[in-house]
Amino acid sequence: MEWMQIVSALALVVFIVVLLPGVIDRVKNSPKGTSSDWMNFVFIMLIIIGFIMMLIKLV
């Protein structure tokens, strides 16, 4: 491994270690989604997937 890869790997590990406690706290204290919220999410995802499939078929 080159020294740049080692430094990049160490930076990534430090980045994860610094951010992990905040992520865990936000996941524990996040608002819970209702059924309506999840249905809206599924609807939007289906529209996006359909749009991407349409773009793929046009190529």
N, CA, C and O of each residue as an XYZ file, in Angstrom:
236
protein
N       0.833     -1.189      0.000
C       0.000      0.000      0.000
C       0.873      1.246      0.000
O       1.906      1.310      0.667
N       0.445      2.195     -0.737
C       1.148      3.469     -0.747
C       0.749      4.286      0.479
O      -0.261      4.012      1.128
N       1.554      5.279      0.774
C       1.284      6.089      1.967
C      -0.010      6.874      1.825
O      -0.685      7.133      2.821
N      -0.371      7.259      0.597
C      -1.615      8.017      0.393
C      -2.840      7.152      0.690
O      -3.830      7.652      1.223
N      -2.785      5.883      0.357
C      -3.893      4.985      0.663
C      -4.025      4.778      2.165
O      -5.135      4.705      2.692
N      -2.897      4.686      2.849
C      -2.921      4.511      4.304
C      -3.503      5.743      4.973
O      -4.335      5.622      5.873
N      -3.080      6.926      4.550
C      -3.607      8.168      5.117
C      -5.099      8.293      4.827
O      -5.861      8.717      5.695
N      -5.520      7.934      3.633
C      -6.945      7.996      3.292
C      -7.760      7.029      4.144
O      -8.854      7.371      4.594
N      -7.242      5.836      4.365
C      -7.946      4.859      5.193
C      -8.042      5.352      6.637
O      -9.088      5.208      7.270
N      -6.982      5.920      7.150
C      -7.011      6.454      8.524
C      -7.994      7.621      8.629
O      -8.724      7.730      9.614
N      -8.014      8.480      7.632
C      -8.958      9.598      7.642
C     -10.400      9.092      7.625
O     -11.260      9.643      8.312
N     -10.660      8.058      6.852
C     -12.003      7.476      6.798
C     -12.405      6.892      8.148
O     -13.540      7.075      8.587
N     -11.494      6.198      8.806
C     -11.779      5.613     10.116
C     -12.053      6.719     11.136
O     -12.995      6.613     11.922
N     -11.245      7.770     11.131
C     -11.456      8.885     12.065
C     -12.797      9.552     11.785
O     -13.524      9.898     12.717
N     -13.126      9.731     10.524
C     -14.398     10.331     10.133
C     -15.571      9.519     10.675
O     -16.521     10.085     11.216
N     -15.509      8.207     10.532
C     -16.578      7.332     11.019
C     -16.663      7.384     12.544
O     -17.757      7.483     13.101
N     -15.521      7.319     13.217
C     -15.510      7.324     14.683
C     -16.069      8.634     15.225
O     -16.775      8.628     16.234
N     -15.769      9.750     14.580
C     -16.245     11.049     15.057
C     -17.746     11.187     14.829
O     -18.452     11.722     15.684
N     -18.241     10.715     13.694
C     -19.651     10.916     13.358
C     -20.591      9.854     13.926
O     -21.788     10.114     14.047
N     -20.099      8.684     14.274
C     -20.955      7.581     14.704
C     -21.810      7.906     15.931
O     -22.997      7.580     15.915
N     -21.286      8.527     16.992
C     -22.150      8.826     18.145
C     -23.316      9.756     17.793
O     -24.424      9.571     18.297
N     -23.084     10.730     16.953
C     -24.160     11.626     16.538
C     -25.220     10.917     15.723
O     -26.411     11.186     15.877
N     -24.795     10.016     14.861
C     -25.739      9.256     14.043
C     -26.608      8.359     14.923
O     -27.822      8.285     14.731
N     -25.991      7.686     15.877
C     -26.742      6.809     16.780
C     -27.767      7.607     17.572
O     -28.903      7.163     17.740
N     -27.376      8.786     18.063
C     -28.294      9.636     18.833
C     -29.460     10.100     17.964
O     -30.608     10.096     18.409
N     -29.172     10.495     16.740
C     -30.249     10.968     15.863
C     -31.205      9.850     15.472
O     -32.403     10.090     15.319
N     -30.701      8.641     15.308
C     -31.574      7.514     14.969
C     -32.487      7.191     16.147
O     -33.671      6.912     15.952
N     -31.949      7.227     17.371
C     -32.770      6.928     18.548
C     -33.843      7.982     18.775
O     -34.949      7.646     19.197
N     -33.544      9.250     18.505
C     -34.463     10.349     18.817
C     -35.189     10.892     17.592
O     -35.731     11.996     17.643
N     -35.213     10.151     16.508
C     -35.870     10.640     15.301
C     -37.381     10.414     15.397
O     -37.833      9.484     16.065
N     -38.160     11.273     14.724
C     -39.614     11.069     14.726
C     -39.978      9.826     13.920
O     -39.327      9.508     12.925
N     -41.003      9.143     14.349
C     -41.448      7.924     13.676
C     -42.420      8.287     12.550
O     -43.261      9.173     12.706
N     -42.296      7.597     11.422
C     -43.158      7.862     10.281
C     -44.512      7.190     10.425
O     -44.622      6.090     10.967
N     -45.534      7.862      9.936
C     -46.873      7.283      9.947
C     -47.078      6.459      8.680
O     -46.222      6.443      7.795
N     -48.199      5.787      8.601
C     -48.509      4.981      7.417
C     -48.596      5.868      6.180
O     -48.163      5.472      5.098
N     -49.151      7.054      6.336
C     -49.264      7.990      5.222
C     -47.881      8.425      4.731
O     -47.653      8.544      3.528
N     -46.971      8.659      5.660
C     -45.605      9.033      5.288
C     -44.952      7.940      4.459
O     -44.312      8.225      3.446
N     -45.109      6.694      4.881
C     -44.488      5.575      4.163
C     -45.124      5.369      2.803
O     -44.424      5.031      1.847
N     -46.436      5.562      2.685
C     -47.096      5.427      1.389
C     -46.611      6.504      0.425
O     -46.410      6.227     -0.758
N     -46.422      7.732      0.916
C     -45.878      8.794      0.074
C     -44.469      8.451     -0.387
O     -44.118      8.693     -1.542
N     -43.662      7.893      0.501
C     -42.299      7.490      0.161
C     -42.311      6.427     -0.928
O     -41.563      6.525     -1.900
N     -43.156      5.413     -0.769
C     -43.242      4.329     -1.762
C     -43.709      4.878     -3.104
O     -43.184      4.490     -4.148
N     -44.688      5.776     -3.087
C     -45.206      6.366     -4.318
C     -44.111      7.134     -5.053
O     -43.953      6.979     -6.264
N     -43.363      7.950     -4.341
C     -42.286      8.724     -4.959
C     -41.197      7.808     -5.499
O     -40.673      8.043     -6.588
N     -40.852      6.763     -4.746
C     -39.826      5.828     -5.217
C     -40.278      5.107     -6.487
O     -39.472      4.884     -7.390
N     -41.557      4.741     -6.564
C     -42.073      4.091     -7.769
C     -42.016      5.025     -8.973
O     -41.715      4.592    -10.085
N     -42.305      6.306     -8.752
C     -42.212      7.274     -9.843
C     -40.765      7.394    -10.320
O     -40.507      7.419    -11.524
N     -39.827      7.467     -9.385
C     -38.412      7.591     -9.747
C     -37.932      6.344    -10.490
O     -37.243      6.450    -11.505
N     -38.295      5.168     -9.988
C     -37.884      3.919    -10.639
C     -38.494      3.827    -12.036
O     -37.817      3.421    -12.981
N     -39.763      4.199    -12.172
C     -40.397      4.194    -13.487
C     -39.726      5.151    -14.455
O     -39.562      4.830    -15.632
N     -39.334      6.330    -13.968
C     -38.654      7.303    -14.808
C     -37.295      6.774    -15.268
O     -36.926      6.926    -16.432
N     -36.561      6.158    -14.356
C     -35.254      5.594    -14.714
C     -35.413      4.460    -15.723
O     -34.632      4.355    -16.669
N     -36.423      3.610    -15.523
C     -36.652      2.521    -16.478
C     -37.021      3.066    -17.857
O     -36.610      2.514    -18.878
N     -37.795      4.149    -17.882
C     -38.146      4.785    -19.155
C     -36.887      5.311    -19.845
O     -36.726      5.148    -21.054
N     -36.003      5.936    -19.084
C     -34.762      6.468    -19.668
C     -33.890      5.338    -20.207
O     -33.262      5.486    -21.255
N     -33.848      4.211    -19.496
C     -33.052      3.073    -19.947
C     -33.619      2.514    -21.251
O     -32.860      2.147    -22.149
N     -34.957      2.446    -21.361
C     -35.577      1.908    -22.579
C     -35.343      2.817    -23.775
O     -35.314      2.343    -24.910
N     -35.173      4.128    -23.541
C     -34.968      5.068    -24.640
C     -33.556      4.978    -25.207
O     -33.308      5.480    -26.304
N     -32.643      4.362    -24.503
C     -31.247      4.301    -24.978
C     -31.048      3.188    -25.963
O     -29.939      2.995    -26.461
